[in-house]
Amino acid sequence: MNPKSSNTPGKYLLGEMTWPEAKEVFATIDVALLPVGAIEQHGPHLPLDTDSFDADFLARSVAAQCSDPKPIVLPLIPYGVSYHHDEFSGTISVSNEALSRFVYEIGMAAARNGIKKLLIINGHGGNGPTLNFAAQMINRDAHIFVGVDSGETSDVDIDAMIDTPNDVHAGEIETSTSLANRPELVKMNLAKKSVPKFSIRYLNFTSQRGISWYAYTHRLSRNGTMGDPTKANAEKGQKMWDIMVEHLVNLVEDLKGMTLEEIYQLRY
């Protein structure tokens, strides 16, 4: 899977456009993708920019596979809310307030350029509450559609592909997807199983009855891994990418063909 450059017909990477090109593209499409990631530890075997690279890669891949006019891909926001990894070197975290305000400002500016449907592609689960808050504020003030996808469109399919419960960070999933697109940066000789076990089921990350709760990673894992990366492989990772892209392409294509009034119309 190789996202096309915007130098080819059907430009969609905003950062590579001139302002006259951007003006022309904004006149033909009102859907934009905003990838948001994080720079944080991913165990001893994965690079610090895993979440950022993956969010940007996913947004570009989705746009590349959409029909023309393609959704506009806004430049990546590489930093996220990662305070819970602070005990591990290399983690660069920003506050919830800073990230939400930054995303809000970007969303409002996108709306002024004509975007009516903004889909935030979130590569880091810890960003979820912050991005949802920003999405609410953009929706409130710009009156446009704003959605946040942290994997929800494909989680059920990907979870069925793995063997590891509580595979939430640098485990079977993220190691597989990294092996599929950046194998040279994966140090499988350092990958070790580290699956968290919790005292009560309501704190289990994968429990259907589990609550949202927060903790510093070093209290749950000595090496920063929460999952089993030893079960990862590139073939599995490629299938995961294909599933994620397919579902998001379907979502974007649906959004492209709908007005805001149609999106908000109840049909059940």
C-alpha positions as CSV (number, residue, x, y, z in Angstrom):
1,M,0.0,0.0,0.0
2,N,1.7,3.2,-1.2
3,P,-0.4,6.4,-0.9
4,K,0.0,8.4,-4.1
5,S,1.8,11.8,-4.1
6,S,-0.4,14.8,-4.7
7,N,1.8,15.5,-7.7
8,T,-0.5,13.0,-9.6
9,P,-4.0,13.9,-10.8
10,G,-6.5,14.1,-7.9
11,K,-4.5,16.2,-5.5
12,Y,-5.3,15.7,-1.9
13,L,-2.3,16.6,0.3
14,L,-2.9,20.1,1.4
15,G,0.7,20.8,2.4
16,E,2.0,20.1,-1.1
17,M,-0.5,22.5,-2.8
18,T,0.0,26.1,-3.7
19,W,-2.8,28.5,-2.6
20,P,-4.4,28.7,-6.0
21,E,-4.4,24.9,-6.1
22,A,-5.9,24.7,-2.6
23,K,-8.6,27.2,-3.6
24,E,-9.6,25.0,-6.6
25,V,-9.6,21.8,-4.5
26,F,-11.6,23.3,-1.7
27,A,-14.2,24.3,-4.3
28,T,-14.7,20.6,-5.3
29,I,-14.6,18.8,-2.0
30,D,-15.9,19.6,1.5
31,V,-14.4,16.6,3.4
32,A,-11.0,16.8,5.1
33,L,-8.9,14.2,7.1
34,L,-6.8,15.4,10.0
35,P,-4.3,12.8,11.3
36,V,-3.2,13.2,14.9
37,G,-0.5,11.0,16.5
38,A,2.0,11.0,19.4
39,I,5.7,10.8,20.0
40,E,6.0,8.3,22.8
41,Q,7.7,5.0,23.8
42,H,6.5,1.9,22.1
43,G,8.4,-0.7,24.1
44,P,12.1,-1.5,23.3
45,H,11.2,-2.7,19.8
46,L,9.1,0.0,18.0
47,P,10.0,3.6,17.1
48,L,8.8,6.6,19.1
49,D,6.8,7.9,16.2
50,T,4.7,4.8,15.6
51,D,1.3,6.5,16.4
52,S,2.1,9.6,14.3
53,F,3.4,7.7,11.3
54,D,0.4,5.3,11.4
55,A,-2.1,8.1,11.6
56,D,-0.6,10.0,8.7
57,F,-0.1,6.8,6.7
58,L,-3.7,5.8,7.2
59,A,-5.1,9.2,6.2
60,R,-3.0,9.3,3.1
61,S,-3.9,5.7,2.2
62,V,-7.6,6.4,2.6
63,A,-7.5,9.5,0.5
64,A,-5.5,7.7,-2.2
65,Q,-8.2,4.9,-2.5
66,C,-11.2,7.3,-2.5
67,S,-12.8,8.3,-5.7
68,D,-12.3,11.8,-7.1
69,P,-12.7,14.3,-5.7
70,K,-10.6,12.9,-3.0
71,P,-10.8,14.2,0.6
72,I,-8.2,16.7,1.6
73,V,-5.5,15.4,3.9
74,L,-4.4,18.1,6.3
75,P,-0.8,18.0,7.6
76,L,-0.2,15.6,10.6
77,I,-0.2,16.8,14.2
78,P,2.7,14.6,15.5
79,Y,2.4,15.3,19.2
80,G,-0.2,14.0,21.6
81,V,-1.3,13.5,25.2
82,S,1.3,11.0,26.4
83,Y,2.0,12.0,30.0
84,H,1.4,8.4,31.1
85,H,4.6,7.3,29.3
86,D,6.7,10.0,30.8
87,E,8.9,7.6,32.7
88,F,10.2,6.2,29.4
89,S,12.8,8.2,27.5
90,G,11.9,9.9,24.3
91,T,8.2,10.6,25.1
92,I,7.3,14.1,24.2
93,S,3.8,14.9,25.6
94,V,1.6,18.0,25.3
95,S,-1.3,18.9,27.6
96,N,-4.9,18.1,26.9
97,E,-5.6,21.8,26.9
98,A,-2.9,22.5,24.3
99,L,-3.8,19.7,21.9
100,S,-7.6,20.4,22.1
101,R,-7.0,24.1,21.4
102,F,-4.7,23.4,18.5
103,V,-7.1,20.9,16.9
104,Y,-10.0,23.4,17.5
105,E,-8.1,26.2,15.8
106,I,-7.3,23.9,12.8
107,G,-10.9,22.8,12.6
108,M,-12.2,26.3,12.6
109,A,-9.7,27.3,9.9
110,A,-10.7,24.3,7.8
111,A,-14.3,25.3,8.1
112,R,-13.5,28.9,6.9
113,N,-11.9,27.3,3.8
114,G,-15.2,25.4,3.1
115,I,-14.8,22.1,4.9
116,K,-18.1,20.9,6.2
117,K,-17.1,17.4,7.2
118,L,-13.9,16.9,9.2
119,L,-12.8,13.4,10.1
120,I,-10.0,13.3,12.8
121,I,-7.8,10.2,12.3
122,N,-6.4,9.5,15.8
123,G,-3.4,7.2,16.0
124,H,-3.1,7.3,19.8
125,G,-5.8,6.1,22.2
126,G,-4.7,8.5,24.9
127,N,-5.7,11.4,22.6
128,G,-9.3,10.2,22.6
129,P,-10.9,12.4,25.3
130,T,-9.0,15.5,24.1
131,L,-10.0,15.0,20.5
132,N,-13.6,14.3,21.3
133,F,-13.7,17.6,23.3
134,A,-12.1,19.5,20.4
135,A,-14.6,17.9,18.0
136,Q,-17.5,19.0,20.1
137,M,-16.3,22.6,20.2
138,I,-15.7,22.8,16.5
139,N,-19.2,21.4,15.9
140,R,-20.6,23.9,18.3
141,D,-18.9,26.9,16.9
142,A,-18.5,26.1,13.1
143,H,-21.7,24.1,12.8
144,I,-19.9,21.4,10.7
145,F,-19.8,17.6,11.0
146,V,-16.8,16.5,13.0
147,G,-16.0,12.9,13.7
148,V,-13.1,11.1,15.5
149,D,-11.9,7.7,14.6
150,S,-9.5,6.0,16.9
151,G,-10.0,2.6,15.3
152,E,-13.7,2.2,16.1
153,T,-14.6,1.6,12.4
154,S,-12.4,-1.5,12.3
155,D,-11.6,-2.6,15.9
156,V,-14.1,-5.4,15.9
157,D,-12.5,-7.0,12.8
158,I,-8.9,-6.5,14.0
159,D,-9.6,-7.9,17.5
160,A,-10.9,-11.0,15.8
161,M,-7.5,-11.4,14.1
162,I,-5.3,-11.5,17.2
163,D,-4.7,-14.0,20.0
164,T,-3.7,-11.5,22.7
165,P,-6.2,-10.1,25.2
166,N,-5.5,-6.6,26.4
167,D,-3.2,-6.0,23.4
168,V,-3.3,-2.2,23.9
169,H,0.2,-0.9,23.3
170,A,3.2,-2.0,21.2
171,G,1.8,-5.5,21.2
172,E,0.6,-7.9,18.5
173,I,-1.4,-5.3,16.6
174,E,1.0,-2.4,16.4
175,T,4.0,-4.6,15.9
176,S,2.2,-6.4,13.0
177,T,1.2,-3.1,11.3
178,S,4.7,-1.8,11.7
179,L,6.2,-4.9,10.2
180,A,3.9,-4.4,7.2
181,N,5.1,-0.9,6.4
182,R,8.3,-0.2,8.2
183,P,10.0,-3.5,9.0
184,E,13.5,-2.0,9.0
185,L,12.5,0.0,12.2
186,V,11.1,-3.0,14.1
187,K,13.6,-4.8,16.5
188,M,11.9,-8.1,16.9
189,N,14.9,-9.5,18.8
190,L,13.9,-7.1,21.6
191,A,10.2,-7.8,21.5
192,K,8.9,-9.5,24.6
193,K,5.5,-10.6,25.8
194,S,4.0,-8.3,28.5
195,V,0.3,-8.7,28.8
196,P,-1.3,-6.9,31.8
197,K,-3.6,-8.8,34.1
198,F,-6.1,-6.9,36.2
199,S,-7.5,-7.5,39.6
200,I,-11.2,-7.0,38.6
201,R,-12.9,-7.4,35.2
202,Y,-14.2,-3.9,35.1
203,L,-10.6,-2.6,34.7
204,N,-9.9,-5.0,31.9
205,F,-9.1,-2.9,28.8
206,T,-10.9,-5.4,26.5
207,S,-13.9,-6.1,28.7
208,Q,-17.3,-5.2,27.3
209,R,-18.2,-4.0,30.8
210,G,-14.9,-2.2,31.4
211,I,-14.8,1.4,32.4
212,S,-12.5,4.1,31.1
213,W,-9.6,4.6,33.5
214,Y,-6.1,6.0,33.4
215,A,-2.7,5.0,34.8
216,Y,1.0,5.6,34.3
217,T,2.3,2.9,32.0
218,H,5.3,2.0,34.2
219,R,2.9,0.8,36.9
220,L,1.5,-1.7,34.4
221,S,4.5,-2.7,32.3
222,R,8.3,-2.6,33.0
223,N,9.3,-2.3,29.4
224,G,6.4,-0.2,28.1
225,T,4.8,-3.0,26.2
226,M,1.2,-4.1,26.9
227,G,0.5,-7.0,24.7
228,D,2.4,-9.8,22.9
229,P,4.5,-8.5,20.0
230,T,6.1,-11.9,19.6
231,K,2.9,-13.0,17.8
232,A,3.2,-10.3,15.2
233,N,3.9,-10.7,11.5
234,A,3.8,-8.6,8.4
235,E,1.1,-10.6,6.7
236,K,-1.2,-10.1,9.6
237,G,-0.3,-6.4,9.7
238,Q,-1.1,-5.9,6.0
239,K,-4.5,-7.4,6.5
240,M,-5.1,-5.0,9.3
241,W,-4.1,-2.1,7.2
242,D,-6.4,-3.3,4.4
243,I,-9.3,-3.5,6.8
244,M,-8.8,-0.1,8.4
245,V,-8.5,1.6,5.0
246,E,-11.5,-0.2,3.6
247,H,-13.8,0.9,6.4
248,L,-12.6,4.5,6.4
249,V,-12.9,4.7,2.6
250,N,-16.5,3.5,2.9
251,L,-17.2,6.2,5.6
252,V,-15.6,9.0,3.6
253,E,-17.4,8.0,0.4
254,D,-20.7,8.1,2.3
255,L,-19.9,11.5,3.8
256,K,-18.9,12.9,0.4
257,G,-22.3,12.2,-1.0
258,M,-24.3,13.7,1.8
259,T,-25.2,17.2,2.8
260,L,-25.1,18.2,6.5
261,E,-28.9,18.1,6.5
262,E,-28.9,14.5,5.3
263,I,-26.2,13.5,7.8
264,Y,-28.4,14.8,10.7
265,Q,-31.6,13.4,9.3
266,L,-32.9,10.5,11.4
267,R,-33.9,7.5,9.3
268,Y,-34.6,4.7,11.8
